[in-house]
């Protein structure tokens, strides 16, 4: 056996003179604050059982879960201060709040029209109503329409709701993950509940066209006729169909049964636990066509947010807040009926 043959056999059998294989890089090595900003939203979703597809998920999520690395451990690995990590974590928690809040607040947003306000000052809320147009003939100029501008009974002003929580370093080190993922759950539930309360208070205090419930389908036939017969402020018949109902919990099962019995698959049922009467409910037209109930939100926002003011004194602090309010588009707006027991 020649020397070359011997070396080739040694290389095949024992790896002699072969180049060592490159070590597989650990995604958790050399984590930067920017990497943490990208990682935390996906990691928080994974911790709450909402993992994204592996191809879309941040590659470090698998390593964090495999190593059972705590949030405080991740902060240490990235060399971040408590304050900086708190800000990054708050941004990730805000994304989680938005998704959870959207699912809990869906029905309210279906029966209301969004209105963006640019600031927290009182804003005039106006709407334009047009009369029915006349038949036109060749050579005759179109008639000038006597349109009507209606203002809401009250100026629109945003209201801010919020609160803060704080955790000692010792508590955060041992329970950080469990505490963090509960913040979005709490925020989504409490702010959705606040919106329901504000909406109920608005409806029960407002001046709204009323119909008396009949003996069948909870009064839906009477409400439908009343809504069709409404006149807009310019005197034209509105002719709006019922799009949804806002009902107290006592009527939930009955209206779900009516929806099935009538084959009304697209009827929106919004259950509001803050309505004080078990026999009074509200019918609404499609808010995209007849915006009777306005959901006021700050332009570019409209969802709860999480903030951090954590510091270097062994304390993690988070605040949750939401800017929102509701208003009727006019006194006795078209597209909204109050239905009461006969």
C-alpha positions as a printed NumPy array, in Angstrom:
array([[  0.   ,   0.   ,   0.   ],
       [  1.445,   3.29 ,  -1.016],
       [  1.568,   6.239,   1.343],
       [ -1.235,   8.023,  -0.506],
       [ -3.421,   4.909,  -0.327],
       [ -2.701,   4.586,   3.404],
       [ -3.63 ,   8.228,   4.102],
       [ -6.814,   7.912,   2.048],
       [ -7.864,   4.807,   4.025],
       [ -7.069,   6.514,   7.347],
       [ -9.12 ,   9.518,   6.326],
       [-12.073,   7.288,   5.333],
       [-11.991,   5.172,   8.514],
       [-10.877,   7.619,  11.183],
       [-11.376,  11.094,   9.752],
       [ -7.634,  11.66 ,   9.566],
       [ -6.765,  15.137,   8.21 ],
       [-10.449,  15.871,   7.482],
       [-11.605,  19.407,   8.185],
       [-13.821,  19.588,  11.285],
       [-17.487,  20.257,  10.606],
       [-18.609,  23.787,  11.334],
       [-20.421,  24.152,  14.623],
       [-24.141,  24.893,  14.34 ],
       [-24.74 ,  28.449,  15.488],
       [-27.007,  28.896,  18.511],
       [-29.716,  31.474,  17.676],
       [-29.471,  32.701,  21.277],
       [-25.801,  33.644,  20.926],
       [-25.084,  37.343,  20.475],
       [-28.694,  38.469,  20.873],
       [-29.03 ,  42.217,  20.425],
       [-31.84 ,  44.486,  21.74 ],
       [-33.151,  44.662,  18.164],
       [-33.264,  40.846,  18.074],
       [-35.257,  40.862,  21.324],
       [-37.742,  43.322,  19.806],
       [-38.29 ,  40.915,  16.904],
       [-38.337,  37.783,  19.083],
       [-40.708,  38.74 ,  21.909],
       [-44.002,  38.986,  19.943],
       [-43.567,  35.443,  18.59 ],
       [-42.304,  34.11 ,  21.927],
       [-45.28 ,  35.551,  23.822],
       [-47.671,  34.018,  21.289],
       [-45.952,  30.666,  21.756],
       [-46.243,  30.939,  25.548],
       [-50.006,  31.503,  25.181],
       [-50.502,  28.618,  22.757],
       [-50.813,  30.799,  19.66 ],
       [-47.66 ,  29.751,  17.82 ],
       [-47.206,  30.849,  14.259],
       [-46.139,  28.477,  11.474],
       [-42.498,  27.5  ,  11.959],
       [-41.462,  29.139,   8.705],
       [-42.967,  32.452,   9.855],
       [-41.907,  32.205,  13.493],
       [-38.725,  33.808,  14.791],
       [-35.99 ,  31.102,  14.684],
       [-34.946,  31.71 ,  18.294],
       [-38.372,  30.751,  19.714],
       [-37.606,  27.037,  19.451],
       [-34.291,  27.487,  21.29 ],
       [-35.871,  29.537,  24.092],
       [-38.565,  26.914,  24.65 ],
       [-36.098,  24.017,  24.39 ],
       [-33.766,  25.556,  26.958],
       [-36.741,  26.584,  29.134],
       [-35.201,  30.046,  29.306],
       [-37.102,  32.511,  31.469],
       [-37.864,  36.058,  30.363],
       [-35.389,  37.346,  32.912],
       [-32.849,  34.849,  31.643],
       [-33.441,  36.061,  28.11 ],
       [-32.902,  39.632,  29.269],
       [-29.616,  38.631,  30.895],
       [-28.51 ,  36.701,  27.793],
       [-29.128,  39.808,  25.677],
       [-27.327,  42.073,  28.16 ],
       [-30.313,  44.431,  28.453],
       [-31.243,  46.618,  31.374],
       [-34.546,  46.011,  33.143],
       [-35.843,  49.297,  31.762],
       [-34.945,  48.523,  28.142],
       [-36.223,  44.958,  28.346],
       [-39.439,  46.205,  29.908],
       [-40.028,  48.51 ,  26.927],
       [-39.413,  45.678,  24.469],
       [-41.689,  43.36 ,  26.422],
       [-44.447,  45.994,  26.544],
       [-44.362,  46.282,  22.76 ],
       [-44.75 ,  42.521,  22.426],
       [-47.561,  42.452,  24.986],
       [-49.37 ,  45.227,  23.103],
       [-49.458,  43.055,  19.977],
       [-50.963,  40.239,  22.019],
       [-53.536,  42.587,  23.593],
       [-54.639,  43.774,  20.151],
       [-55.337,  40.245,  18.897],
       [-57.185,  39.184,  22.057],
       [-59.16 ,  42.431,  22.278],
       [-60.214,  42.188,  18.629],
       [-61.753,  38.759,  19.198],
       [-63.601,  39.881,  22.349],
       [-64.833,  43.19 ,  20.926],
       [-65.948,  41.956,  17.507],
       [-69.703,  42.243,  18.035],
       [-69.541,  45.791,  19.41 ],
       [-67.464,  46.899,  16.433],
       [-69.926,  45.271,  14.026],
       [-72.855,  47.401,  15.243],
       [-70.988,  50.711,  15.557],
       [-69.289,  53.045,  13.083],
       [-65.641,  53.979,  13.777],
       [-64.825,  57.691,  13.978],
       [-61.203,  58.786,  14.211],
       [-60.427,  61.838,  16.343],
       [-57.11 ,  63.629,  16.098],
       [-56.931,  64.708,  19.74 ],
       [-58.606,  64.542,  23.143],
       [-60.527,  67.791,  22.838],
       [-64.297,  67.984,  22.306],
       [-64.975,  67.397,  18.602],
       [-68.175,  68.306,  16.756],
       [-69.759,  65.234,  15.187],
       [-71.883,  66.035,  12.14 ],
       [-73.662,  64.055,   9.451],
       [-75.247,  64.96 ,   6.111],
       [-78.802,  63.918,   5.145],
       [-80.221,  64.254,   1.648],
       [-83.89 ,  64.452,   0.597],
       [-85.372,  62.38 ,  -2.194],
       [-84.464,  63.837,  -5.606],
       [-87.083,  64.858,  -8.173],
       [-87.411,  63.47 , -11.666],
       [-85.261,  65.427, -14.121],
       [-86.006,  66.317, -17.765],
       [-83.811,  67.296, -20.669],
       [-83.077,  70.993, -20.818],
       [-84.084,  71.646, -17.221],
       [-81.433,  72.248, -14.582],
       [-81.26 ,  69.9  , -11.653],
       [-83.129,  71.019,  -8.566],
       [-80.957,  72.309,  -5.739],
       [-81.269,  69.832,  -2.9  ],
       [-82.201,  71.067,   0.545],
       [-79.809,  68.858,   2.43 ],
       [-79.618,  68.797,   6.209],
       [-76.545,  68.786,   8.409],
       [-77.174,  67.156,  11.774],
       [-74.936,  67.388,  14.787],
       [-74.658,  64.788,  17.485],
       [-76.436,  65.771,  20.711],
       [-73.059,  65.944,  22.442],
       [-69.574,  66.755,  21.209],
       [-67.356,  63.736,  20.823],
       [-64.594,  63.497,  23.377],
       [-62.299,  60.555,  24.007],
       [-62.103,  59.066,  27.477],
       [-58.98 ,  57.356,  28.779],
       [-59.086,  54.26 ,  30.978],
       [-55.998,  52.652,  32.443],
       [-54.134,  51.178,  35.366],
       [-50.687,  49.976,  36.41 ],
       [-49.154,  46.829,  37.884],
       [-45.74 ,  46.32 ,  39.455],
       [-43.695,  43.234,  40.278],
       [-40.661,  42.903,  42.505],
       [-37.504,  41.458,  40.953],
       [-37.858,  38.295,  43.027],
       [-41.431,  37.668,  41.887],
       [-40.622,  38.507,  38.281],
       [-37.613,  36.177,  38.198],
       [-39.672,  33.174,  39.265],
       [-43.087,  33.945,  37.746],
       [-42.325,  36.365,  34.905],
       [-43.743,  34.265,  32.063],
       [-46.993,  33.44 ,  33.87 ],
       [-47.472,  37.073,  34.903],
       [-46.614,  38.52 ,  31.498],
       [-49.05 ,  36.416,  29.492],
       [-51.888,  37.249,  31.907],
       [-51.548,  41.006,  31.27 ],
       [-52.99 ,  40.842,  27.709],
       [-55.792,  38.513,  28.846],
       [-56.756,  40.929,  31.617],
       [-56.442,  44.046,  29.451],
       [-58.527,  42.618,  26.597],
       [-61.301,  41.487,  28.943],
       [-61.493,  44.628,  31.074],
       [-61.401,  47.106,  28.183],
       [-63.969,  45.157,  26.173],
       [-66.177,  45.224,  29.268],
       [-65.686,  48.995,  29.598],
       [-66.756,  49.491,  25.978],
       [-69.906,  47.428,  26.605],
       [-70.733,  49.545,  29.674],
       [-70.236,  52.827,  27.807],
       [-72.416,  51.606,  24.959],
       [-75.208,  50.521,  27.318],
       [-75.137,  53.865,  29.132],
       [-75.342,  55.737,  25.823],
       [-78.307,  53.712,  24.555],
       [-80.295,  53.946,  27.766],
       [-79.765,  57.709,  28.06 ],
       [-80.341,  58.57 ,  24.394],
       [-83.414,  59.785,  22.526],
       [-84.201,  56.9  ,  20.18 ],
       [-87.214,  55.954,  18.03 ],
       [-89.215,  53.339,  19.896],
       [-91.266,  50.328,  18.859],
       [-93.384,  47.995,  20.975],
       [-92.497,  44.305,  20.906],
       [-95.146,  42.023,  19.463],
       [-95.954,  38.467,  20.448],
       [-93.715,  36.713,  17.903],
       [-89.956,  36.629,  17.392],
       [-89.402,  38.966,  20.322],
       [-90.666,  42.023,  18.433],
       [-88.386,  41.711,  15.383],
       [-91.259,  42.223,  12.878],
       [-92.381,  45.457,  14.576],
       [-88.803,  46.727,  14.857],
       [-88.115,  45.949,  11.198],
       [-91.197,  47.911,  10.069],
       [-90.4  ,  50.85 ,  12.345],
       [-86.847,  51.053,  11.029],
       [-87.986,  50.88 ,   7.402],
       [-90.455,  53.726,   8.029],
       [-87.957,  56.076,   9.67 ],
       [-87.377,  59.436,   7.987],
       [-83.931,  60.967,   7.825],
       [-83.488,  64.603,   8.98 ],
       [-84.043,  65.798,   5.401],
       [-87.449,  64.08 ,   5.271],
       [-86.614,  61.116,   3.029],
       [-87.709,  57.618,   4.017],
       [-84.629,  55.767,   5.25 ],
       [-85.831,  52.229,   4.371],
       [-83.009,  50.579,   6.331],
       [-83.188,  46.862,   7.073],
       [-82.184,  45.478,  10.465],
       [-78.519,  44.485,  10.447],
       [-78.003,  43.585,  14.094],
       [-79.493,  43.633,  17.562],
       [-78.033,  44.705,  20.907],
       [-79.679,  42.643,  23.61 ],
       [-79.414,  41.918,  27.353],
       [-78.194,  38.447,  28.421],
       [-81.752,  37.405,  29.35 ],
       [-82.704,  37.463,  25.651],
       [-79.591,  35.709,  24.305],
       [-81.   ,  32.213,  23.807],
       [-84.35 ,  33.509,  22.505],
       [-82.752,  35.663,  19.815],
       [-80.356,  32.917,  18.766],
       [-83.422,  30.71 ,  18.307],
       [-85.191,  33.46 ,  16.303],
       [-82.13 ,  33.776,  14.08 ],
       [-82.282,  30.067,  13.254],
       [-86.076,  29.95 ,  12.894],
       [-86.051,  32.89 ,  10.466],
       [-83.046,  31.607,   8.525],
       [-81.386,  34.946,   9.24 ],
       [-77.794,  33.728,   9.181],
       [-76.167,  37.158,   8.889],
       [-78.061,  38.806,  11.757],
       [-75.464,  40.212,  14.172],
       [-76.315,  39.522,  17.815],
       [-74.416,  41.729,  20.259],
       [-75.017,  40.707,  23.872],
       [-74.48 ,  43.517,  26.359],
       [-74.446,  42.535,  30.018],
       [-74.699,  46.185,  31.125],
       [-78.193,  46.813,  29.756],
       [-80.397,  47.208,  32.813],
       [-83.731,  45.972,  31.405],
       [-84.285,  42.321,  30.526],
       [-87.135,  43.235,  28.158],
       [-85.647,  46.161,  26.212],
       [-83.319,  45.699,  23.251],
       [-82.054,  47.728,  20.288],
       [-82.141,  47.136,  16.553],
       [-79.439,  48.699,  14.378],
       [-78.978,  49.167,  10.652],
       [-75.663,  48.445,   8.975],
       [-73.339,  51.132,  10.425],
       [-71.496,  51.35 ,   7.114],
       [-74.746,  52.65 ,   5.578],
       [-76.501,  54.281,   8.533],
       [-73.922,  55.149,  11.219],
       [-76.246,  55.685,  14.179],
       [-73.835,  54.655,  16.96 ],
       [-70.335,  56.107,  16.7  ],
       [-67.313,  54.422,  18.264],
       [-64.786,  57.192,  18.876],
       [-61.113,  56.312,  18.762],
       [-57.804,  58.12 ,  18.523],
       [-56.57 ,  58.291,  14.95 ],
       [-54.051,  55.537,  14.318],
       [-54.986,  53.718,  17.521],
       [-58.339,  52.333,  18.628],
       [-56.893,  49.412,  20.55 ],
       [-55.589,  49.012,  24.118],
       [-51.852,  49.392,  24.679],
       [-49.284,  48.2  ,  27.197],
       [-46.506,  50.499,  28.394],
       [-43.534,  49.931,  30.639],
       [-41.888,  52.237,  33.116],
       [-39.663,  49.602,  34.645],
       [-36.511,  50.841,  36.338],
       [-33.199,  49.574,  37.631],
       [-34.412,  49.385,  41.232],
       [-35.433,  45.733,  40.978],
       [-38.994,  46.518,  39.879],
       [-40.928,  45.635,  36.696],
       [-43.8  ,  48.042,  36.045],
       [-46.441,  47.921,  33.318],
       [-49.397,  50.15 ,  32.532],
       [-52.403,  49.315,  30.36 ],
       [-54.592,  52.004,  28.794],
       [-57.363,  52.471,  26.255],
       [-58.789,  55.64 ,  24.672],
       [-62.403,  55.276,  23.551],
       [-65.945,  56.637,  23.783],
       [-69.333,  56.295,  22.075],
       [-71.83 ,  58.822,  20.739],
       [-75.095,  58.899,  18.83 ],
       [-74.701,  60.446,  15.394],
       [-77.764,  62.667,  15.965],
       [-80.705,  63.148,  18.273],
       [-83.034,  60.27 ,  17.402],
       [-80.783,  58.945,  14.604],
       [-82.081,  56.839,  11.737],
       [-80.893,  53.262,  11.731],
       [-81.481,  52.716,  15.46 ],
       [-84.669,  51.496,  17.161],
       [-85.388,  50.978,  20.853],
       [-87.648,  47.963,  21.301],
       [-89.658,  47.725,  24.518],
       [-92.109,  45.204,  25.925],
       [-95.769,  45.831,  25.11 ]])
